Amino acid sequence: MIVSHFVFLVEEPSMEAFLQELMPRVLPKDRTFEAHSFQGKKDLLSNLENRLRAYAAWLPETWRIFVIVDQDDNDCTKLKGRLEKLATTAGLRPRSKGGEAPWQIVNRIAIEELEAWYFGDWQAVREVFSKVPSTIPNQAKFRDPDAIRGGTWEAFERILQRHG
């Protein structure tokens, strides 16, 4: 069975915008997707079970759901457990459970924010924000995007503001 459609449930519009650009580039032309953002992590988590119940009631077998949340300061094991419980309570089969029946949902935790990806492809950032210097990734504090102190989105915002 070929999966024909992907549904992404994400916590914020920036991830939705990112997926709108990325997915057409990586999916075969005969596959479709949709991305739905919430008003932050709290909103996503508080509405997730009801949303998943609705999907479980009619989800075609060729569709898959992806839930993507930031780790923030959460314990990854506890957060993943919460997401998995919400999925199974709603009546969906998580990929992590395995078994004979095909999975319907994947829960993923972004350890660092989406902006860490931007630091990883600085040339692409410069195509959009031409005023930022090309040397930013050469600075020690930005060489490892997942280890940027003080929050990745905050660092990204400071750079953009500093360079107009």
N, C-alpha and C positions, 0 to 999 in steps of 0.2 A: 504494500500500500504506500502510495506517495502522499506526503503531506502537501496540501495545496495552499493553505492559508495559515498565517501566524498572527496572533493577537499579543500585543505588548501592553502590559499595564505598568506604568511608571509613575514615580512620585512627582515629577515636575516637567514643565514645558520644555526645558533645555534638553532633557533626554529624549523627549518626543521629537523635537526638531532634529536632533542628532540621528535618530533612527530613520526619520523621513529622508535624510540624505544618504545614509549608509545602506539601508536595506535594498533599494533598487540597484545598487552596485554589486551586491553580493548574492542576491537571490536569482535563480533562473527566471527567465522572462515569463514562464507559465505559472509562477507562484505569486501570491498576493500577501499583503500584510496590512495591519492597521495598528496604530499606536494611540493609547489613551493616557493622558496625564491627569494627575490629581493635583490638589493644592497642597503638596508637601507629603512627607512620609506619614504624618499622623492621619491625614485625610485618607490616604491610600489604605493604611492598615485598618482604620475604623470602618471603611466601606467595602473592604475586600471580600469578606465572607458572603455578603449579599450579592455582590457582583459575580462571584464564582458560582453561587447557587443558580443564578440566572443562566450563566453559560452552561452549567451542568445539565439543565433542563432541555437544552436543544442542540448542544455542540455536535456538529458533524464529525464523523470519525477521521476525516482528513484535516482537521484543524488542530492547532496546538497553541497553548497559552503560555506566555512567559511573564513572570512577575519579577521586576527588577527594583530593588531598594538599596539605598546607601547604607553602609554599616554604621556610619556616624560613630557614636560611642557605645553601640550595642555589642553584647557578646554574640559573636557570629553563630555559635551553636544554638543559643537560645532563640535568636532571631529566625534562623533557618527552621528550627523546630516549630516556632509559632506559625510561620508561613506554610509548612507542610501540614500542620494540624488544620489550619483554615481551609486548605485545599481538600483534604480528605473529609472534613466535616461537611463541606459543600457538595461532596459527591464526585469529586474529580480524582483521577489516578495520577499522583506525582511520579515523575521519572525516577526519583530516588527509591521508590518502593519496588521497582522491577516487576517481576511476575509475567504471566502469560499474556494478559491483555495489554494492548499498547497504551503507553502513557499519554496523558492529556495536558499536563502542566509541568512547567519547570520553574522553580523558584531560584533566583540568583541574587547574591549580595555583592554590590559594588564596594570593594574594600576602600577605595578612595573615590572621590567624586569624579564625575565625567570630565571635569577640567584637567585631570591628570592626563587624559588622552590628548588634550590639546598641547600640553607641554611635550608630549611624545612625538608630535608632528608639527614642530614649530614653523616649518616652511608653509604649511597649510594655513596656520594662524596669520602669517605675514601676508598671505594672499588676500586675506580679508581685512586685516589691520596693518596696513603698510607702514605705519609710523613706528611700530614696535621694532626694536633692534634685532638683528639676526643673531646677535651674540648672547641672548638670554640663556639658551640651553648650555652655553659654555661655562656659566657661573655654577660654582660648586653646589649652591643651594637648590638649583633647578635640574641637576643632572639625573637625579632619580625622582621622577614625578610622583611616585607613591610615597616618598619620604619627605615631601615638602612640609616644613614646619609651619604651624599656624593655619593650616587649611589650604587646600589647593585652590578652591574657588576664590578665596580671599587674596591669595598671591596673584592669581590671574587678573582679578579685578584691579589690584594695585598697579600692576604693570600697564594695563590698558588705560587707566586713569592718568598715570604718570606720562604717558606718551600720546595723550589726546585721543 
